[in-house]
């Protein structure tokens, strides 16, 4: 059974940091590029960051460049999103995604709230 389980969300003050994790199981993790998305209620889901299968290539949305870092540990079947200098507009539910060919898996999401 395929599972993507996000964790690490919570409430943080502006300027603070959080580290999200996404633990994968039920498929060959190292074969999949991995991505983080976020969604605010009533808005479309937005791509935040993507990392290649072995971690050599990353891409970021302009809104998070220089503040967020995506990484992965294929030995632990886990992808991470380090979020620094958080802003209120980063408040959203964050999802991880594994997508390759005909296979498209999503986690259940973790809430991140940036507020004083």
C-alpha positions as CSV (number, residue, x, y, z in Angstrom):
1,X,0.0,0.0,0.0
2,X,1.4,3.4,-1.1
3,X,1.7,5.9,1.7
4,X,3.1,9.5,1.9
5,X,2.9,10.8,5.4
6,X,3.7,14.4,6.1
7,X,4.7,15.8,9.5
8,X,6.3,18.8,11.1
9,X,3.6,21.4,10.5
10,X,2.4,23.8,13.2
11,X,2.1,27.3,14.3
12,X,5.1,29.6,14.0
13,X,5.7,33.3,14.3
14,X,6.7,35.4,11.3
15,X,10.5,35.0,10.7
16,X,10.5,31.6,12.3
17,X,11.4,28.2,10.8
18,X,9.8,24.8,10.4
19,X,11.0,21.6,8.8
20,X,8.5,19.4,7.1
21,X,9.1,15.7,6.5
22,X,7.3,13.3,4.2
23,X,7.9,9.6,4.8
24,X,7.2,7.3,1.8
25,X,6.3,3.6,1.7
26,X,4.9,1.1,-0.7
27,X,6.8,2.1,-3.8
28,X,10.4,2.6,-5.0
29,X,11.1,6.0,-3.6
30,X,14.4,6.6,-5.3
31,X,12.8,6.3,-8.7
32,X,10.5,9.2,-8.2
33,X,11.1,12.9,-8.3
34,X,9.5,14.4,-5.3
35,X,7.6,17.7,-4.8
36,X,6.1,19.9,-2.2
37,X,2.8,21.7,-2.9
38,X,0.7,24.0,-0.8
39,X,-2.9,25.0,-0.8
40,X,-4.9,27.8,0.8
41,X,-8.6,27.1,1.3
42,X,-10.5,28.3,-1.8
43,X,-7.4,28.6,-3.9
44,X,-5.6,26.3,-6.3
45,X,-2.8,24.0,-5.1
46,X,0.6,25.7,-5.8
47,X,3.9,24.0,-6.5
48,X,6.5,25.0,-4.0
49,X,9.6,22.9,-4.7
50,X,10.8,19.8,-6.6
51,X,13.8,17.6,-6.2
52,X,15.2,15.1,-8.7
53,X,15.4,11.4,-8.0
54,X,19.0,11.5,-6.6
55,X,18.7,15.0,-5.3
56,X,21.0,16.7,-7.7
57,X,18.4,19.0,-9.1
58,X,16.0,21.3,-7.4
59,X,13.5,23.9,-8.4
60,X,11.5,26.4,-6.4
61,X,8.6,28.8,-6.7
62,X,9.8,32.4,-6.9
63,X,7.9,33.1,-3.7
64,X,10.0,30.8,-1.7
65,X,13.4,31.0,-3.4
66,X,16.2,31.7,-0.9
67,X,14.0,30.8,2.1
68,X,13.0,27.2,1.5
69,X,15.2,24.2,0.8
70,X,14.0,20.8,-0.4
71,X,16.1,17.7,0.2
72,X,15.8,14.0,0.3
73,X,17.3,10.9,2.0
74,X,16.7,7.9,-0.3
75,X,18.0,5.6,2.5
76,X,15.2,6.7,4.7
77,X,12.5,7.1,1.9
78,X,12.0,10.7,3.1
79,X,11.8,14.1,1.6
80,X,12.1,17.3,3.6
81,X,11.2,20.9,3.3
82,X,13.2,23.3,5.4
83,X,11.3,26.6,5.7
84,X,13.1,29.7,7.0
85,X,12.1,33.3,7.3
86,X,8.5,32.3,7.3
87,X,5.8,34.9,6.3
88,X,2.1,35.0,7.0
89,X,1.5,34.3,3.3
90,X,3.2,31.0,3.7
91,X,0.2,29.8,5.7
92,X,-1.3,26.8,3.9
93,X,-1.7,23.0,4.0
94,X,1.5,21.5,2.6
95,X,1.4,18.3,0.6
96,X,4.1,16.1,-0.7
97,X,3.8,14.4,-4.1
98,X,5.5,11.5,-5.9
99,X,4.9,11.6,-9.6
100,X,6.5,9.5,-12.3
101,X,4.9,8.3,-15.6
102,X,1.5,6.8,-14.8
103,X,2.0,6.9,-11.0
104,X,0.9,9.9,-9.0
105,X,0.8,9.8,-5.2
106,X,-0.1,12.4,-2.7
107,X,0.1,12.7,1.1
108,X,-2.7,13.9,3.3
109,X,-1.1,17.3,4.1
110,X,0.1,19.1,7.1
111,X,-1.0,22.5,8.2
112,X,1.5,25.4,8.5
113,X,0.3,28.6,10.1
114,X,2.5,31.6,10.3
115,X,1.0,34.2,12.7
116,X,2.0,36.3,15.7
